[in-house]
Amino acid sequence: MYLDDGLGTHTDEETCKTMSNQVRQDLIQSGFVPKNEKSKWSPMKLLVFLGFSIDTNRGTITIPNERVQRVLKTIADVEYYVSKHGKVHARLVDSLVGQIVSMSYVIGNVAYIMSKHLSIDILSMTSWNSCIVLSTESLIQIKFWRENLEHVNVKKFSSNVSCQSVVYSDASNTGYGGYVVETPFNIAHGMWSECEASKSSTWKELNAVRNILLSMINVLKDKRIKWFSDNQNVVTIVEKGSMKPELQDIAMCIFENCLIHNISIDVVWVPRTLNEKADFISRIIDYDDWGIDEQLFMYVDSLWGPHEIDWFANDDNHKLTVFYSRYWTVNSMGIDAFTINWQGANGWFVPPVCLVSKAFPKDLLELPDTLIEKIHLLPDLLTESKSNNTVQNYYYGF
């Protein structure tokens, strides 16, 4: 029988010595023979253990320099073969991925997500002795490690794991939705296109996280976020990536935007019964969603433009780069145009039918009597092809 890899710690040096002597005596009395050349029985503050450097003075764990240099050497070899032959041995790429992943205890889940495209390329090989052509994404990941490995090589004994913001997200067959708990008015919502609606539930749930993050990036930047999703696959993919390229691309988008905007995101699974509000938001269907033809917009803009802000729009129907929407969307500047002073900007107004009277109260009152008498016909004209619920909403608005 062999015993291996034991480590003991204590804040007091004398207590640490006592513990060390006791463990050594217990081993000998139990019939084991300690190998002195591999044992450290005296307390120390600098130690290499299981391939990691432990520094109790600084309170950090790092990868020893020789391991770091080994990875950089492998990267140099891979890049050499790619530049000279356009391809590289599969075993060499697999060795690089293994070395990177083995450092995950120190550098975190970035070791997985930023090597996933390399793993995907390895799967395309016909045998271990074959050569593979690395994808653009894999080359980007290799460059990332060459430039950043030494910078991410540190892990503190303790870190602040408290969250500054809590987000819930969900996806349905029609759309996605999410909200920030501490500011409930910060709601993100969007509809799936016909193509997106046919995607897998994991794709929808993962894309919901991405879209909600991008929609409220200015609300969430520089924060530690606890993010709740009722899809367990999403938790794993956001942390470690996916072997499916389509899902990996979304995971990379989430990772890169968190990096750019200094966001720390911790995705946690939650039962559906505790995610009902996000589920409700994801099922909202905007029956009032409409827009005008692009040619008509260009004509009107040529007469009274250039217009600067589209006050009532979303990602699908906005006519200007700067626009406000009912809920946060990926590209919207803000939400609820009625909270903004419209003066000083040449705005473009195409409000939902139910908000026409609220958006233009004075304009409606100034209409000629002949038009006022006919305005009740407008809902009929707009609802000829709408459902009963939408018709009721339109009439309520007017």
HUUR-V864445 format. One record per backbone hydrogen bond with DSSP energy under -1.0 kcal/mol. CO is the residue of the C=O (numbers start at 1). NH is the residue of the N-H. E is the energy in kcal/mol with one decimal. If there is no record, write none. Layout:
((CO:NH:E) (CO:NH:E))
//
This chain:
((12:16:-1.9) (13:17:-2.1) (14:18:-2.2) (15:19:-2.5) (16:20:-2.3) (17:21:-2.4) (18:22:-2.2) (19:23:-2.4) (20:24:-2.2) (21:25:-2.4) (22:26:-2.4) (23:27:-2.2) (24:28:-2.1) (25:29:-2.8) (26:30:-1.3) (27:32:-2.5) (28:31:-1.6) (34:36:-1.0) (35:38:-1.6) (36:39:-1.1) (45:56:-2.4) (47:54:-3.9) (49:52:-1.4) (52:49:-3.0) (53:62:-2.3) (54:47:-2.2) (55:59:-1.4) (55:60:-2.0) (59:157:-2.7) (60:55:-2.6) (61:155:-1.6) (62:53:-3.2) (64:68:-1.8) (65:69:-2.9) (66:70:-1.5) (67:71:-1.9) (68:72:-2.4) (69:73:-2.1) (70:74:-2.1) (71:75:-2.5) (72:76:-2.2) (73:77:-2.2) (74:78:-2.5) (75:79:-2.7) (76:80:-1.9) (77:81:-2.3) (78:82:-2.3) (79:83:-2.4) (80:84:-2.2) (81:85:-3.0) (82:86:-1.4) (88:132:-2.8) (89:93:-1.6) (90:94:-2.6) (91:95:-2.2) (92:96:-1.9) (93:97:-2.3) (94:98:-2.4) (95:99:-2.2) (96:100:-2.2) (97:101:-2.7) (98:102:-1.9) (100:103:-1.5) (101:104:-1.9) (103:106:-1.6) (103:107:-2.4) (104:108:-2.0) (108:111:-1.9) (109:112:-1.3) (109:113:-2.1) (110:114:-2.2) (112:115:-1.5) (115:119:-1.7) (116:120:-2.3) (117:121:-2.2) (118:122:-2.0) (119:123:-1.6) (121:124:-1.1) (122:125:-1.6) (127:130:-1.5) (130:90:-2.4) (132:88:-2.1) (135:139:-2.1) (136:140:-2.0) (137:141:-1.9) (138:142:-2.3) (139:143:-2.1) (140:144:-2.1) (141:145:-2.0) (142:146:-2.2) (143:147:-2.0) (144:148:-2.0) (145:149:-2.0) (148:152:-1.9) (152:154:-2.2) (155:61:-2.7) (165:226:-2.5) (166:181:-2.8) (167:228:-3.2) (168:179:-1.8) (170:177:-2.3) (174:192:-2.6) (175:172:-3.2) (176:190:-1.7) (177:170:-2.2) (178:188:-2.7) (179:168:-2.0) (183:186:-2.6) (185:187:-1.6) (186:180:-1.5) (187:328:-3.0) (188:178:-2.0) (190:176:-2.3) (193:197:-2.5) (196:199:-1.7) (200:204:-2.1) (201:205:-2.7) (202:206:-2.6) (203:207:-2.7) (204:208:-2.0) (205:209:-1.6) (206:210:-2.0) (207:211:-3.1) (208:212:-2.5) (209:213:-2.4) (210:214:-2.6) (211:215:-2.4) (212:216:-2.0) (216:220:-1.9) (217:221:-1.6) (223:264:-2.3) (224:164:-3.2) (224:165:-1.4) (225:266:-2.6) (226:167:-2.4) (227:268:-3.4) (228:169:-2.0) (229:270:-1.8) (231:235:-1.0) (232:236:-1.4) (233:237:-2.7) (234:238:-2.6) (235:239:-1.3) (236:240:-3.0) (237:241:-2.5) (244:248:-2.7) (245:249:-2.3) (246:250:-1.0) (247:251:-2.3) (248:252:-2.6) (249:253:-1.8) (250:254:-2.1) (251:255:-2.5) (252:256:-3.0) (253:257:-2.1) (254:258:-2.0) (255:259:-2.1) (256:260:-2.6) (257:261:-2.2) (258:263:-3.0) (261:222:-2.2) (264:225:-3.9) (266:227:-2.6) (268:229:-2.2) (271:274:-1.7) (272:275:-1.9) (275:279:-1.8) (276:280:-2.4) (277:281:-2.3) (278:282:-2.2) (281:284:-1.4) (285:287:-1.6) (286:289:-1.5) (293:297:-2.2) (294:298:-2.4) (295:299:-2.0) (296:300:-2.7) (297:301:-3.0) (298:302:-1.7) (299:303:-1.0) (300:304:-2.5) (301:305:-1.9) (309:348:-3.6) (310:324:-2.4) (314:318:-1.5) (322:310:-2.4) (323:333:-3.1) (324:313:-2.3) (325:336:-1.8) (328:189:-1.8) (334:325:-2.1) (336:339:-1.9) (337:340:-1.6) (342:345:-1.1) (345:347:-1.4) (346:308:-3.3) (348:311:-2.1) (352:355:-2.2) (353:356:-1.4) (355:359:-2.7) (356:360:-2.3) (360:364:-2.1) (361:365:-1.4) (362:366:-1.5) (364:367:-1.0) (368:372:-2.4) (369:373:-2.2) (371:375:-1.0) (374:377:-2.2) (375:378:-1.5) (377:381:-2.0) (378:382:-2.1) (379:383:-1.5) (383:386:-1.3) (387:391:-2.3) (388:392:-2.3) (389:393:-1.9) (390:394:-2.5) (391:395:-2.5) (392:396:-2.2) (393:397:-2.2) (394:398:-1.6))
//
